[in-house]
Structures are given as structure tokens and as C-alpha cells.
């Protein structure tokens, strides 16, 4: 045990990095459990769309949507989500990948969907910026 203490003293920076990484992992898992949905990368979103027929839900405003969105995305601005939730009813059993510009509004939308009984919700981490950063296709067609 004395050797462990000596290691910690001599390599305190490594130990600190380990503690920070463990806290981040635990916090991420706790957030996923509390919110009820997972944060995924663009590549995982593509896999869900291709293999599990996931729906892409764009919760950005109309102007942002017109500038470019995921192909075949369902567009419901966050402010109208409660009123237009019926549009998603046929897709209730499918995975839903929610995205906005950076990920903030999509987190709010994910919470709303979870409260309405949707169980297969995924938030696109980094939003549309991450999607474009991964060089994935974007369309301006409705």
C-alpha cells in the first residue's frame, strides 16, 4: 500500500487524469439514465437510419432547416413540437435521431419526447455542425 501512495505522489498528474476521465464517464452514463436518451455520433446516426429505419427529427427553426438538413428529415421546430407530436405517432416504435444546430435544442426535444412515451430516442451529439463536420450529405430540398 505504501508503494501505491508513493506512486500517487510521484505521478499525481496521471492519477488526476484518471480521476477526471472516470468522473466524465460516470457523469455521461448518469445523464443518459436521467434524460432517457443517448448522445450519439453522426456515424451511429447513419447506422441507425440505414439498418433500423430511424427517423431524423430536425427541431431547428424554418430558416435553419431551409439552409440544409439531413435527407428525409422530419422538420418540427422545437417550439411547435408539443402541438405537432401527432406527426411522429406512426414512427413511435422506430428509433428517432433528434438534432438541431449544436445539440442544445435537441436535448430539450428528447426530454419532451421521453415524457410522451417515446422510448428509442437518440440525440445527435454536436447537431448539424457535427453532421456536416463528418462530411455527411445535406439537402435543401423539402
C-alpha positions in Angstrom: 0.0 0.0 0.0 2.9 2.3 0.7 4.0 1.8 -2.9 0.6 3.0 -4.1 0.9 6.1 -2.1 4.3 6.8 -3.4 3.1 6.2 -7.0 0.2 8.7 -6.4 2.6 11.3 -5.1 5.2 10.8 -7.9 2.6 10.6 -10.7 -0.1 12.9 -9.4 -0.9 14.3 -12.9 -1.6 10.8 -14.2 -3.8 10.0 -11.2 -5.6 13.3 -11.7 -6.2 12.5 -15.4 -7.6 9.1 -14.4 -10.0 10.6 -11.9 -11.2 13.2 -14.4 -11.8 10.5 -17.0 -13.7 8.3 -14.6 -15.9 11.2 -13.5 -16.7 12.1 -17.1 -17.7 8.5 -17.9 -19.9 8.2 -14.8 -21.5 11.6 -15.4 -22.2 10.7 -19.1 -23.9 7.5 -18.0 -25.8 9.2 -15.3 -27.0 11.9 -17.7 -28.2 9.2 -20.2 -30.1 7.4 -17.4 -31.7 10.6 -16.1 -32.6 12.0 -19.5 -33.6 8.7 -21.1 -31.8 9.0 -24.3 -28.2 8.6 -25.6 -25.9 11.1 -27.2 -24.6 9.6 -30.5 -22.1 10.5 -33.1 -23.1 11.1 -36.8 -21.8 7.7 -37.9 -24.0 5.9 -35.4 -27.0 8.0 -36.6 -26.3 6.9 -40.1 -26.2 3.3 -39.0 -29.5 3.7 -37.2 -31.1 5.3 -40.2 -29.7 2.6 -42.6 -30.2 -0.5 -40.5 -33.0 0.3 -38.2 -35.1 2.7 -40.3 -34.5 5.5 -37.8 -36.3 8.8 -38.3 -34.2 12.0 -38.3 -36.1 14.8 -36.5 -34.9 18.3 -37.1 -36.0 20.7 -34.4 -34.3 23.8 -35.8 -36.3 26.8 -36.9 -37.6 27.1 -40.5 -34.7 29.3 -41.7 -32.0 26.9 -40.4 -33.9 24.0 -42.0 -34.0 25.7 -45.4 -30.2 26.2 -45.3 -29.7 22.5 -45.3 -30.8 19.4 -43.4 -30.4 15.6 -43.2 -32.0 13.9 -46.2 -35.6 12.7 -45.4 -35.6 14.5 -42.1 -38.9 15.3 -40.4 -39.0 19.0 -39.6 -40.8 20.1 -36.5 -39.4 23.3 -34.8 -38.8 22.8 -31.1 -41.5 25.4 -30.2 -44.1 23.5 -32.1 -43.2 20.0 -31.0 -45.9 19.6 -28.4 -48.6 20.7 -30.9 -47.3 18.6 -33.8 -46.4 15.4 -31.9 -49.1 13.5 -33.8 -46.9 13.6 -36.9 -44.4 11.3 -35.1 -47.1 8.9 -33.9 -46.7 6.5 -36.9 -42.9 6.3 -36.0 -43.3 5.7 -32.3 -41.7 2.3 -32.4 -38.8 3.4 -34.5 -35.5 5.0 -33.3 -35.7 8.8 -33.5 -32.5 10.7 -34.0 -33.2 14.3 -32.8 -30.9 17.1 -34.0 -30.6 20.9 -34.1 -27.6 23.1 -34.8 -25.4 22.2 -31.9 -27.3 19.8 -29.7 -29.0 22.1 -27.1 -32.5 22.2 -28.5 -32.4 18.6 -29.4 -31.8 17.7 -25.8 -34.9 19.6 -24.9 -36.9 17.9 -27.6 -35.6 14.5 -26.4 -36.9 15.2 -22.9 -40.3 16.2 -24.4 -40.4 13.0 -26.5 -39.5 10.9 -23.5 -42.3 12.4 -21.4 -44.7 11.5 -24.2 -43.8 7.8 -24.1 -41.2 7.6 -26.9 -38.5 5.1 -25.9 -36.0 4.9 -28.7 -34.6 8.5 -28.7 -31.1 9.4 -29.7 -29.6 12.9 -29.7 -27.1 13.7 -32.4 -24.2 15.0 -30.4 -22.9 18.2 -31.9 -26.0 18.5 -34.0 -25.9 19.6 -37.6 -22.4 21.1 -37.2 -21.1 17.6 -36.3 -23.1 16.1 -39.2 -21.5 18.5 -41.7 -18.1 18.1 -40.0 -18.3 14.4 -40.7 -18.9 15.2 -44.4 -22.3 13.6 -44.5 -24.9 14.5 -47.1 -27.1 17.6 -46.6 -30.0 18.7 -48.8 -32.0 21.9 -49.1 -35.0 20.0 -50.7 -38.1 19.5 -48.6 
